[in-house]
Amino acid sequence: MNKSNRTLGNPEIRKALFASQGTLILISAVLILVLDGTSSLSKWYHFHIIHMLQGAGTGLLFVLLQAAAEQWLPNHWINDGGINKQLIQAFRLPELIVVMLGVAWIEETLFRGILQSLIGFWAANTIFALIHFRYLKRPVLLVFIIGASFILGGLREVSGGLIAPILAHFFINSLPVLLEKMNNNRST
């Protein structure tokens, strides 16, 4: 079996997810400590209803675009290699919600909070898109992740904080997975 087509077991998918997110937390912590960016932390996490609506609305829009793409485009153009199905199998529904929120918070803090402040909008969002290297051989998904990256970065710029991009990121990652998980739970 080709290694790229191999399905990971539940422990492997959990370990890979926690290792990748742990690495991003470590990078964030080092950058905050080295750059003394703690003064920005309080500004990044301010809650305003408009920013929450911006994030939720943007996330929902992306999910609707994804659903439309799934209806109209050939499956091999939008197939993610089964990663969503593997996540569904690896986590119970409550765990999955917490994991998806954690992923959104961790990635937005690093890419939109720290890196976008440090190296700028274009560089930070390009790096974010490139770390999703599994999409490099899937042009439609690559365009989607590049678009999502720059929209999330734009939300950071417009809102001045991270709540809007975190919520959008959470919706983009979790809604399709959560809906599929709930459908699977109903059918069993």
Secondary structure, 3 states (H helix, E strand, C coil): CCHHHCCCCHHHHHHHHHHHHHHHHHHHHHHHHHHCCHHHHHHHCCCCHHHHHHHHHHHHHHHHHHHHHHHHCCHHHHCCCCHHHHHHHHCCHHHHHHHHHHHHHHHHHHHHHHHHHHHCHHHHHHHHHHHCHHHCCCHHHHHHHHHHHHHHHHHHHHHCCCHHHHHHHHHHHHHHHHHHHHHHHHHC
